Amino acid sequence: MNAAPPTAATHLYKTLLYLYPAAFRQEFGDEMVCDFDDGTGDAWTAGGWPRVFAFWTIVSADFMWTVLIQWLRSGWPVLIAISATWSLSCCVLLAQQFVPRPELRTPRNRTEEEMMLMMLSAVVVFVLIAVTIIVTAAFWALVVRRTRRA
Amino acid sequence: MPGPLTPAVFHILLALAGGRLHGYAISKEILRQTGGQVQMGPGTLYGTLQRLLDLSWLEVSEAPGDEDERRRYYRLTGLGRRALQAEVHRMDSLVRAARTARIKIPKPRAT
């Protein structure tokens, strides 16, 4: 077991660090890369590839969880973006189930009625989206506040 | 940070009780102190260090001259040391209460 593990893993980890918020990455990124490098080296010395893969598994699980935590701590713009994306997806699915879709047919004398129905459907959908965004953002703000308090 | 400390915070404060350490040395010290039970990933370690720096429980210390420039050393502040002492005192009181209630504390398994 004389050969050192490849440093491609270190390059990959360094790239993955870009998924963290910029402020956190700029403050701790270099140290995290050093730790990953040293940890991989120590795992290799201790037990070869099995220990290295065990170490990488722990780091990967830690990475996925802490990326989410760091973004939640980063502030409102991210919360709004996540909330809006989630809300839009939910509302589109709900609208497809419950809001009546006007039939597309050749225009007749009842065009004004059809136009009003479509506008009413659009208003209902937009109200649903706004309410869901507000509720979801409030929920995530509560989560962040509790995480910070901890 | 009122109330009991989270495990990550407690382990880091305990690891630094012996003197200044850089990040990787902190995680190795935690591994040693817990008998290999707690292995802290870099994300958790530095996320917690960030919070402790914000609370002024830790401060960045000067590194020895020959060390890698990318590494920073951390040490406890007076505030951090008092927080650690308060937590140890709280845990000690709980253990004494458990002993008073005659709850058998199992001996740790030999590793």
Interface residues (C-beta under 8 A of the other chain):
Chain A: Y20 F24 E27 F28 D30 E31 M32 V33 C34 D35 F36 D38 G39 I58 V59 A61 D62 F63 W65 T66 V67 I69 Q70 R149 A150
Chain B: M1 T6 H22 G23 Y24 S27 Q39 M40 G41 P42 G43 T44 L45 Y46 G47 L49 Q50 D68 R70 R71 R72
